[in-house]
């Protein structure tokens, strides 16, 4: 997507970098857009349905997949809109995340992205830096952001490390998705964040595009 503790980092990666690429250096912006196109082209080769219109997000749900007693952060709410959500087009995001203690570098992220093909789940490879990828230090990745988007600033939501202890809420905010990311189908994504082998957060997202 032109695509958090798990959510704060996940939202930071997907929303700040992928949806707000104008705030990063031009060569990074080009890399993101090219990676998105390559990902879409790859998924089209695995799609059973050929889209006859812009892809729409039909359903989604998320779960915290870690142990809430041990993790350093938890996603408490996530709302996406409008309904239907059409790519390319406007994306409305609202979320809340609770961080129990300071989270700083090194912040490792393991991302798994899968597409359902028949009765099986196909693991989508890491294309560019989108897909099933490992990031040795998300903090280093987020440091590419030259400035946080104004809605994050207004809401007091950080988009770079360190993430201080507290509850962060982003009210309904619009981001522009310039190109389609996912062809029709069912998708599963999982983000697992760790710091020095300590579980920071784990979030799974299930979506259906039509």
N, C-alpha and C positions, 0 to 999 in steps of 0.2 A: 504494500500500500504506500502511496505517496505521502505508506505505511510507512523509573517506576519502582524502590521496592518493585515487585513484579509488575504491578500495574503502573506505578509511577514511572518505572524505567520503560516498561512496554509502551505506555502511552507517550512517554518522551521520545522513544525511538520512532514509533509509527506515526505519531501526530506531529511532533516538533520537527523531526528530520524528514520524514516522508511526505507530510502534508504541508510543511512550511519550509520547503527546500530553498526558498529565496533568501533565507537568513544565513545559509552556509556558503562556503566558497563555491565559485562557479564550477570548478572541476568536480567537486563532490556532488553538486546538483546534477551535472551531466551523468555521473556514475549512477546515481540513484534512479534517474529516469530511464537510463539504458537497462539497468538491472530489472526494473519493473516490466519493461517491454519484453525482455528475455524471459522473465518468469511467466508472463501471460502467454507468450508463444509456446513455451514448454507445456503449460497446462492445456492449451488448446489441442495439442497432440494426444492428450490423455482424456479428452472430453468425449462423452457419449452423445451430448447434445450440442448442436451448433447454435450459438446465440442468434436470434432473429431481431434482437433489440439490445439496448444497453443492459448489462448485467444488473440485477436487483438483489439486494439482501432480503431474503424472505423470512428467515428466522435466525435467532442467535441465543445462546445462553453461555454463562461462564460459571466456573466453580473455582474455589480456592483448593488446590490439590495437595497442599502441604499440611503439616501438623500446626494448628493455630497456637498451641501452647509453646512451640519451639521456634516458630518463625519470627523474624524481626519486623515483618510488615504484612498487612492483610488488605486486600481489596474489599471494600464494603458496599460499593454500588457502581454500576456501569450502565449507562443508557445511551443507545445509539439511535439516530433518526436522520432524516424523516422516514416515514413509513408509507410507501416502500423507499428504501435507500438505493439510489441509482448511481452507478459508476460509468463514466465520469459524472460529477455533479457535486452538490453541497453535502457535507457530512456534519451532522450535529452530534457533539459528544458531551456527556456529563458524567463525572466520576468522583468517587471519594476513596481515599486510601488512608489507612492508619499505620504510622511508623512508630514502633515501640522503643527504638533506640537509634542513635546516630548510625547511618549507613554511609560508608566512604569507600574509596578505592583500596584494594582491587575488588571489583564487583563483576564476577563471572556470570555469563548468561548462556544457558543451553536452550536453544529454540528448536522445537520439532513442529513441522507443518506437514499435514497429510491431506490427501484427497481420496475420497471413496471412489473406487473403480470396480464396478460389479459388486461382489460381496466382500472385497478386500480393501484395506487401506494402503495407498501408495505413498511412501515417504517422498516428499518433494525435496530435491537436492538444494544445496546452498548455491544460489545463482547471484553472483556479485556478492552482496552481503544480505540478501533477502532469501528466505526459505528456511530449511533446516540447517541452521548455522550455530557455531559456537563463537562467543565473543569473550576473549580472555579478560577484558576489562571494559565494561560498559561505560565507565567514567571517562576513559580515554576517548571512546566513540562520541560521547555527548559533548566532549570539550570542543568538537568541531563547530558547535553552534556559536555563532558570533554574538547573538543576543536572544533572550527568551521571547517568544511571541507575547504580545501585549496582554492577551487574556490570561496567560499564566502569571504574568507580573501583577495584574490587577487582583487576581485571586490569591496571591501569595504562594503559588505553587512553584517549587524549584524545578528547573529542567537540567541542572547540572549537579554533579557531586560537590560537596557532601549533601545528603538528605538528612535534615535534622529531625529529631523526634517530634511527633505531632500528628494532627489530623489535617489532611489537605483535601479541599473540595474544589473542583472546577465546575462552575455553573455551565449551563447550556451554551456551548461555543461552536461556532461554525468554522469548518475547514474546507478548503476546496480540493477535490480529488480530480486531477486533470486527465488521467488516463484510466481505463479499466484495469483491474488487477486480477480478478478471479472470474473465469468462465463459469457457466452454470454447473452446479454440483454441490456435494456435501464436503465440508472441510473441518478439520480438527487441528487446533494449534495448542501448543503447550510451551510455557516459558518457565524455566526453573532458574532462580537466581541464588548464588552462593557467594560467600565471602570467607576466604580461608577455611573452607570446608564447613562453614556454618550456614545453615539454610536461612536465606533471607526471605524469599517468597516463592510461591508456585501458583500459577494461574493457568487454567485450561479454558479454551474458547471453542464452542461448536457453532458452526454457521452453515446455512444453506443459501446458495445463490441460484436464482432462476432467470 
